[in-house]
Protein backbone atom coordinates (compact mmCIF):
# COMPACT_ATOMS: atom_id res chain seq x y z
CA UNK A 1 0.00 0.00 0.00
CA UNK A 2 1.43 3.43 -0.89
CA UNK A 3 2.22 5.79 1.94
CA UNK A 4 1.33 9.39 1.08
CA UNK A 5 3.90 11.04 3.29
CA UNK A 6 4.33 12.46 6.77
CA UNK A 7 2.32 15.56 7.50
CA UNK A 8 2.92 15.93 11.24
CA UNK A 9 0.14 18.40 12.02
CA UNK A 10 -0.26 19.03 15.75
CA UNK A 11 -2.22 21.85 17.27
CA UNK A 12 -2.91 22.24 20.98
CA UNK A 13 -6.48 23.05 22.00
CA UNK A 14 -6.84 25.45 24.90
CA UNK A 15 -8.99 24.42 27.80
CA UNK A 16 -12.39 26.10 27.79
CA UNK A 17 -15.44 26.14 30.03
CA UNK A 18 -18.67 26.47 28.10
CA UNK A 19 -22.38 26.94 28.71
CA UNK A 20 -25.31 26.47 26.37
CA UNK A 21 -26.06 30.19 26.32
CA UNK A 22 -22.50 31.34 25.87
CA UNK A 23 -21.23 32.55 22.54
CA UNK A 24 -18.05 30.50 22.79
CA UNK A 25 -19.48 26.99 22.84
CA UNK A 26 -18.42 23.65 21.52
CA UNK A 27 -19.30 22.22 18.17
CA UNK A 28 -18.75 19.12 16.12
CA UNK A 29 -16.82 19.92 12.96
CA UNK A 30 -17.49 17.40 10.23
CA UNK A 31 -15.79 19.08 7.32
CA UNK A 32 -13.30 16.23 6.94
CA UNK A 33 -16.03 13.63 6.63
CA UNK A 34 -17.82 12.66 3.45
CA UNK A 35 -21.40 11.44 3.03
CA UNK A 36 -21.79 7.65 2.99
CA UNK A 37 -22.00 6.07 -0.44
CA UNK A 38 -25.46 5.11 -1.71
CA UNK A 39 -26.29 1.49 -0.99
CA UNK A 40 -26.00 -0.99 -3.83
CA UNK A 41 -28.35 -3.87 -4.48
CA UNK A 42 -27.61 -6.54 -1.87
CA UNK A 43 -29.78 -9.21 -3.46
CA UNK A 44 -28.40 -12.67 -2.71
CA UNK A 45 -26.52 -11.51 0.39
CA UNK A 46 -27.71 -13.42 3.46
CA UNK A 47 -24.63 -14.17 5.56
CA UNK A 48 -21.98 -11.53 6.31
CA UNK A 49 -18.63 -12.27 7.94
CA UNK A 50 -17.52 -9.38 10.18
CA UNK A 51 -13.73 -9.10 10.05
CA UNK A 52 -11.90 -7.34 12.89
CA UNK A 53 -11.15 -3.66 12.26
CA UNK A 54 -7.46 -3.12 11.53
CA UNK A 55 -5.28 -0.60 13.40
CA UNK A 56 -3.62 1.24 10.51
CA UNK A 57 -1.51 3.43 12.80
CA UNK A 58 0.10 0.33 14.27
CA UNK A 59 1.00 -0.86 10.78
CA UNK A 60 2.14 2.43 9.22
CA UNK A 61 3.02 4.73 12.12
CA UNK A 62 1.61 8.02 13.39
CA UNK A 63 0.96 11.16 11.35
CA UNK A 64 1.22 9.29 8.07
CA UNK A 65 -1.03 9.66 5.05
CA UNK A 66 -2.15 6.19 3.98
CA UNK A 67 -4.73 4.79 1.59
CA UNK A 68 -7.46 2.32 2.43
CA UNK A 69 -6.57 -1.12 1.05
CA UNK A 70 -10.23 -1.55 0.07
CA UNK A 71 -11.34 1.80 -1.38
CA UNK A 72 -8.06 3.65 -1.95
CA UNK A 73 -9.31 6.72 -0.07
CA UNK A 74 -6.73 8.70 1.90
CA UNK A 75 -6.58 9.16 5.68
CA UNK A 76 -4.09 10.57 8.16
CA UNK A 77 -3.09 8.23 10.96
CA UNK A 78 -2.95 9.17 14.62
CA UNK A 79 -3.00 7.55 18.06
CA UNK A 80 -5.36 4.58 18.38
CA UNK A 81 -6.58 3.79 21.89
CA UNK A 82 -6.21 0.22 23.14
CA UNK A 83 -9.41 -1.71 22.45
CA UNK A 84 -10.61 0.69 19.74
CA UNK A 85 -10.60 -1.89 16.95
CA UNK A 86 -12.50 -4.41 19.06
CA UNK A 87 -15.02 -1.71 19.98
CA UNK A 88 -15.64 -0.85 16.32
CA UNK A 89 -15.89 -4.53 15.36
CA UNK A 90 -18.47 -5.16 18.07
CA UNK A 91 -20.45 -2.08 17.04
CA UNK A 92 -20.55 -3.29 13.44
CA UNK A 93 -21.60 -6.81 14.45
CA UNK A 94 -24.40 -5.45 16.66
CA UNK A 95 -25.66 -3.23 13.85
CA UNK A 96 -25.84 -6.17 11.43
CA UNK A 97 -27.52 -8.36 14.01
CA UNK A 98 -30.13 -5.86 15.19
CA UNK A 99 -30.82 -3.51 12.28
CA UNK A 100 -30.49 -5.54 9.09
CA UNK A 101 -31.85 -8.81 7.79
CA UNK A 102 -28.38 -10.28 7.34
CA UNK A 103 -26.94 -13.05 9.49
CA UNK A 104 -23.59 -11.81 10.88
CA UNK A 105 -20.74 -14.29 11.35
CA UNK A 106 -18.20 -13.35 14.08
CA UNK A 107 -14.57 -12.98 13.09
CA UNK A 108 -13.54 -15.59 15.67
CA UNK A 109 -15.00 -18.23 13.37
CA UNK A 110 -12.56 -17.21 10.64
CA UNK A 111 -9.31 -16.74 12.58
CA UNK A 112 -7.64 -19.81 11.10
CA UNK A 113 -8.68 -18.90 7.55
CA UNK A 114 -7.45 -15.32 8.03
CA UNK A 115 -4.01 -16.54 9.06
CA UNK A 116 -3.84 -18.94 6.11
CA UNK A 117 -4.78 -16.29 3.54
CA UNK A 118 -2.40 -13.67 4.90
CA UNK A 119 0.41 -16.20 5.09
CA UNK A 120 -0.23 -17.41 1.54
CA UNK A 121 -0.07 -13.84 0.22
CA UNK A 122 2.81 -12.84 2.53
CA UNK A 123 0.86 -9.72 3.47
CA UNK A 124 0.28 -7.82 6.71
CA UNK A 125 -3.07 -6.48 5.54
CA UNK A 126 -5.98 -7.82 3.52
CA UNK A 127 -6.63 -6.43 0.05
CA UNK A 128 -10.10 -6.51 -1.48
CA UNK A 129 -9.30 -9.77 -3.24
CA UNK A 130 -7.95 -11.34 -0.05
CA UNK A 131 -11.03 -10.28 1.93
CA UNK A 132 -13.22 -12.00 -0.64
CA UNK A 133 -10.98 -15.07 -0.58
CA UNK A 134 -11.53 -15.33 3.17
CA UNK A 135 -15.27 -15.01 2.59
CA UNK A 136 -15.24 -17.66 -0.11
CA UNK A 137 -13.39 -20.11 2.12
CA UNK A 138 -15.89 -19.41 4.91
CA UNK A 139 -18.85 -19.95 2.59
CA UNK A 140 -20.47 -16.55 3.27
CA UNK A 141 -22.15 -14.19 0.82
CA UNK A 142 -20.60 -10.95 2.05
CA UNK A 143 -17.81 -9.62 4.22
CA UNK A 144 -17.72 -6.45 6.33
CA UNK A 145 -14.16 -5.11 6.64
CA UNK A 146 -13.00 -1.91 8.30
CA UNK A 147 -9.91 0.04 9.34
CA UNK A 148 -9.19 2.47 12.17
CA UNK A 149 -6.77 5.28 11.30
CA UNK A 150 -7.19 7.42 14.44
CA UNK A 151 -8.98 6.87 17.73
CA UNK A 152 -7.61 9.49 20.09
CA UNK A 153 -9.51 10.15 23.27
CA UNK A 154 -9.98 13.62 24.70
CA UNK A 155 -7.51 14.86 27.29
CA UNK A 156 -9.64 16.65 29.85
CA UNK A 157 -13.27 16.63 30.88
CA UNK A 158 -16.62 17.25 29.24
CA UNK A 159 -16.39 21.06 29.46
CA UNK A 160 -12.64 21.60 29.58
CA UNK A 161 -10.03 19.84 27.42
CA UNK A 162 -6.42 20.18 26.44
CA UNK A 163 -6.86 17.89 23.44
CA UNK A 164 -10.18 16.93 21.80
CA UNK A 165 -11.23 13.48 20.64
CA UNK A 166 -10.30 12.57 17.08
CA UNK A 167 -11.55 9.56 15.11
CA UNK A 168 -11.04 8.30 11.56
CA UNK A 169 -12.22 4.98 10.14
CA UNK A 170 -13.73 3.33 7.11
CA UNK A 171 -15.87 0.22 6.67
CA UNK A 172 -17.01 -1.72 3.61
CA UNK A 173 -19.44 -4.44 2.58
CA UNK A 174 -18.00 -6.69 -0.11
CA UNK A 175 -19.81 -9.23 -2.23
CA UNK A 176 -17.76 -12.40 -2.20
CA UNK A 177 -18.92 -13.96 -5.50
CA UNK A 178 -18.04 -10.93 -7.63
CA UNK A 179 -15.28 -9.48 -5.43
CA UNK A 180 -16.85 -6.04 -5.53
CA UNK A 181 -17.70 -3.33 -3.01
CA UNK A 182 -21.44 -3.13 -2.43
CA UNK A 183 -21.23 -0.30 0.10
CA UNK A 184 -18.62 1.92 1.74
CA UNK A 185 -18.71 4.34 4.64
CA UNK A 186 -16.03 6.58 6.12
CA UNK A 187 -15.72 9.01 8.98
CA UNK A 188 -12.92 11.46 9.76
CA UNK A 189 -13.45 14.07 12.45
CA UNK A 190 -11.70 15.97 15.20
CA UNK A 191 -14.07 17.80 17.53
CA UNK A 192 -13.68 21.56 17.41
CA UNK A 193 -14.93 24.59 19.27
CA UNK A 194 -17.78 26.71 17.96
CA UNK A 195 -15.37 29.60 17.65
CA UNK A 196 -13.53 27.57 15.00
CA UNK A 197 -16.62 26.54 13.04
CA UNK A 198 -19.95 28.34 13.27
CA UNK A 199 -21.88 26.31 10.70
CA UNK A 200 -22.97 23.15 12.52
CA UNK A 201 -24.79 24.34 15.60
CA UNK A 202 -27.20 21.37 15.53
CA UNK A 203 -24.45 18.93 16.50
CA UNK A 204 -23.49 21.12 19.42
CA UNK A 205 -27.07 21.07 20.69
CA UNK A 206 -27.40 17.32 20.15
CA UNK A 207 -24.29 16.60 22.22
CA UNK A 208 -25.14 18.99 25.01
CA UNK A 209 -22.26 21.35 24.30
CA UNK A 210 -19.66 18.95 25.65
CA UNK A 211 -16.28 17.68 24.56
CA UNK A 212 -17.07 14.00 23.95
CA UNK A 213 -15.05 10.81 24.28
CA UNK A 214 -13.58 9.00 21.30
CA UNK A 215 -16.10 6.19 21.80
CA UNK A 216 -19.02 8.60 21.55
CA UNK A 217 -17.49 10.34 18.55
CA UNK A 218 -16.94 7.00 16.82
CA UNK A 219 -20.41 5.67 17.66
CA UNK A 220 -22.05 8.76 16.21
CA UNK A 221 -19.85 8.58 13.13
CA UNK A 222 -20.65 4.93 12.55
CA UNK A 223 -24.38 5.55 12.95
CA UNK A 224 -24.15 8.33 10.36
CA UNK A 225 -22.11 6.23 7.94
CA UNK A 226 -24.51 3.28 8.24
CA UNK A 227 -27.59 5.29 7.32
CA UNK A 228 -27.36 4.02 3.75
CA UNK A 229 -26.21 0.48 4.57
CA UNK A 230 -28.27 -2.04 2.56
CA UNK A 231 -30.86 -4.06 4.44
CA UNK A 232 -32.75 -7.20 3.57
C-alpha positions in Angstrom: 0.0 0.0 0.0 1.4 3.4 -0.9 2.2 5.8 1.9 1.3 9.4 1.1 3.9 11.0 3.3 4.3 12.5 6.8 2.3 15.6 7.5 2.9 15.9 11.2 0.1 18.4 12.0 -0.3 19.0 15.8 -2.2 21.9 17.3 -2.9 22.2 21.0 -6.5 23.1 22.0 -6.8 25.4 24.9 -9.0 24.4 27.8 -12.4 26.1 27.8 -15.4 26.1 30.0 -18.7 26.5 28.1 -22.4 26.9 28.7 -25.3 26.5 26.4 -26.1 30.2 26.3 -22.5 31.3 25.9 -21.2 32.6 22.5 -18.0 30.5 22.8 -19.5 27.0 22.8 -18.4 23.7 21.5 -19.3 22.2 18.2 -18.7 19.1 16.1 -16.8 19.9 13.0 -17.5 17.4 10.2 -15.8 19.1 7.3 -13.3 16.2 6.9 -16.0 13.6 6.6 -17.8 12.7 3.5 -21.4 11.4 3.0 -21.8 7.6 3.0 -22.0 6.1 -0.4 -25.5 5.1 -1.7 -26.3 1.5 -1.0 -26.0 -1.0 -3.8 -28.4 -3.9 -4.5 -27.6 -6.5 -1.9 -29.8 -9.2 -3.5 -28.4 -12.7 -2.7 -26.5 -11.5 0.4 -27.7 -13.4 3.5 -24.6 -14.2 5.6 -22.0 -11.5 6.3 -18.6 -12.3 7.9 -17.5 -9.4 10.2 -13.7 -9.1 10.0 -11.9 -7.3 12.9 -11.2 -3.7 12.3 -7.5 -3.1 11.5 -5.3 -0.6 13.4 -3.6 1.2 10.5 -1.5 3.4 12.8 0.1 0.3 14.3 1.0 -0.9 10.8 2.1 2.4 9.2 3.0 4.7 12.1 1.6 8.0 13.4 1.0 11.2 11.3 1.2 9.3 8.1 -1.0 9.7 5.0 -2.1 6.2 4.0 -4.7 4.8 1.6 -7.5 2.3 2.4 -6.6 -1.1 1.1 -10.2 -1.5 0.1 -11.3 1.8 -1.4 -8.1 3.6 -1.9 -9.3 6.7 -0.1 -6.7 8.7 1.9 -6.6 9.2 5.7 -4.1 10.6 8.2 -3.1 8.2 11.0 -3.0 9.2 14.6 -3.0 7.6 18.1 -5.4 4.6 18.4 -6.6 3.8 21.9 -6.2 0.2 23.1 -9.4 -1.7 22.5 -10.6 0.7 19.7 -10.6 -1.9 16.9 -12.5 -4.4 19.1 -15.0 -1.7 20.0 -15.6 -0.8 16.3 -15.9 -4.5 15.4 -18.5 -5.2 18.1 -20.5 -2.1 17.0 -20.5 -3.3 13.4 -21.6 -6.8 14.5 -24.4 -5.5 16.7 -25.7 -3.2 13.9 -25.8 -6.2 11.4 -27.5 -8.4 14.0 -30.1 -5.9 15.2 -30.8 -3.5 12.3 -30.5 -5.5 9.1 -31.8 -8.8 7.8 -28.4 -10.3 7.3 -26.9 -13.1 9.5 -23.6 -11.8 10.9 -20.7 -14.3 11.4 -18.2 -13.3 14.1 -14.6 -13.0 13.1 -13.5 -15.6 15.7 -15.0 -18.2 13.4 -12.6 -17.2 10.6 -9.3 -16.7 12.6 -7.6 -19.8 11.1 -8.7 -18.9 7.5 -7.5 -15.3 8.0 -4.0 -16.5 9.1 -3.8 -18.9 6.1 -4.8 -16.3 3.5 -2.4 -13.7 4.9 0.4 -16.2 5.1 -0.2 -17.4 1.5 -0.1 -13.8 0.2 2.8 -12.8 2.5 0.9 -9.7 3.5 0.3 -7.8 6.7 -3.1 -6.5 5.5 -6.0 -7.8 3.5 -6.6 -6.4 0.1 -10.1 -6.5 -1.5 -9.3 -9.8 -3.2 -7.9 -11.3 -0.1 -11.0 -10.3 1.9 -13.2 -12.0 -0.6 -11.0 -15.1 -0.6 -11.5 -15.3 3.2 -15.3 -15.0 2.6 -15.2 -17.7 -0.1 -13.4 -20.1 2.1 -15.9 -19.4 4.9 -18.8 -20.0 2.6 -20.5 -16.6 3.3 -22.2 -14.2 0.8 -20.6 -11.0 2.1 -17.8 -9.6 4.2 -17.7 -6.5 6.3 -14.2 -5.1 6.6 -13.0 -1.9 8.3 -9.9 0.0 9.3 -9.2 2.5 12.2 -6.8 5.3 11.3 -7.2 7.4 14.4 -9.0 6.9 17.7 -7.6 9.5 20.1 -9.5 10.2 23.3 -10.0 13.6 24.7 -7.5 14.9 27.3 -9.6 16.7 29.9 -13.3 16.6 30.9 -16.6 17.3 29.2 -16.4 21.1 29.5 -12.6 21.6 29.6 -10.0 19.8 27.4 -6.4 20.2 26.4 -6.9 17.9 23.4 -10.2 16.9 21.8 -11.2 13.5 20.6 -10.3 12.6 17.1 -11.5 9.6 15.1 -11.0 8.3 11.6 -12.2 5.0 10.1 -13.7 3.3 7.1 -15.9 0.2 6.7 -17.0 -1.7 3.6 -19.4 -4.4 2.6 -18.0 -6.7 -0.1 -19.8 -9.2 -2.2 -17.8 -12.4 -2.2 -18.9 -14.0 -5.5 -18.0 -10.9 -7.6 -15.3 -9.5 -5.4 -16.9 -6.0 -5.5 -17.7 -3.3 -3.0 -21.4 -3.1 -2.4 -21.2 -0.3 0.1 -18.6 1.9 1.7 -18.7 4.3 4.6 -16.0 6.6 6.1 -15.7 9.0 9.0 -12.9 11.5 9.8 -13.4 14.1 12.4 -11.7 16.0 15.2 -14.1 17.8 17.5 -13.7 21.6 17.4 -14.9 24.6 19.3 -17.8 26.7 18.0 -15.4 29.6 17.7 -13.5 27.6 15.0 -16.6 26.5 13.0 -19.9 28.3 13.3 -21.9 26.3 10.7 -23.0 23.2 12.5 -24.8 24.3 15.6 -27.2 21.4 15.5 -24.5 18.9 16.5 -23.5 21.1 19.4 -27.1 21.1 20.7 -27.4 17.3 20.2 -24.3 16.6 22.2 -25.1 19.0 25.0 -22.3 21.4 24.3 -19.7 19.0 25.6 -16.3 17.7 24.6 -17.1 14.0 24.0 -15.0 10.8 24.3 -13.6 9.0 21.3 -16.1 6.2 21.8 -19.0 8.6 21.6 -17.5 10.3 18.6 -16.9 7.0 16.8 -20.4 5.7 17.7 -22.1 8.8 16.2 -19.9 8.6 13.1 -20.7 4.9 12.5 -24.4 5.6 12.9 -24.1 8.3 10.4 -22.1 6.2 7.9 -24.5 3.3 8.2 -27.6 5.3 7.3 -27.4 4.0 3.7 -26.2 0.5 4.6 -28.3 -2.0 2.6 -30.9 -4.1 4.4 -32.8 -7.2 3.6 
